[in-house]
Amino acid sequence: MEIAGPAIILNKTSTVVIEPYWLAKIDIYGNVEISADQSGAATVDLEQYEYPEDVPCDPIDLSIFGHRFMSIAEQMGTTLQRTSASTNIKERLDFSCALFDPEGCLVANAPHVPVHLGSMQEAVAFQVKQLGENWREGEVILTNHPTAGGTHLPDMTIITPVYSQG
């Protein structure tokens, strides 16, 4: 099944927003693959900029994307809470969820337990540096090592890289 943006796909555990000029393909297992609809989308050539700071940024777009990224982190937390069997997670809400950039720097976090975020960034940055280019699509890293951003043994950091265009 294909759904052209703009559209919203809702199910019990997630919300997927399909923006204009984007196309969602849903397979028989319910997986959603979103790609740019090549039939007229406007694109920006990022190769012309030497540094990320040089890319022109509209303050309204910045606010919209900041809230979108925070919403993703919040939905991660809601899904974790709803699907958890642990009392610490389900009832005490003793967890944190966040998004990081490819270098392991914090992009957005949900307002869960902020004490985790300092160590979480260190854990993600350590794994990015440790694994380098050896990350593969579909891999999930589970870590709690004290020299790699871990705090104490019961706190686990789960890292799942997301890839764009393979």
C-alpha positions, 0 to 999 in steps of 0.5 A: 500500500502507498500513501502520498503526503500530506497524511497521518497514519495512526495505530495503537502505539505510534503516529506517523506523519507523511509530509507533502512531497513524501510517500509512505509504503506499507508492507504486508507486515505493517512496516512503513518506509518513507521516501521522497516523492520525486514527482516535484519535491523542492530540494536544497543542495547541502553540498554547497555549504562547508559547515552545518552552521552555514545552512540558512535556517528559518526560525519557524522551521527550527521551532517546528523541527525541534518540537517534532524531534521532542515528540518522537522522543516522547512517543518512544517513552510512551511506547516503552512505558506501555509495553514494559513489564518492569514496575520501575518503567511502567509505574515509576517512569524511571527511564529516559528517551532521546534522539542523538545526531551521528556524532552522539550529540543530544538533539532532543529529549523527552521530559522523563528522568533528566539525570540519565541524559548526561550519561546517555550522551556519553554512552552514545558518543562512546559507542559511535566512536568505538564502532565507527563505520562498523554500524549496520542497519538493524543493529541494536546496542545494549550497554551499561559499562561504567567507562562508556557512559554507564552509571550503575548496573541496573541502568541500561542504555539501548542505542538503535541507529537510524539510517537515511537512504540505506 
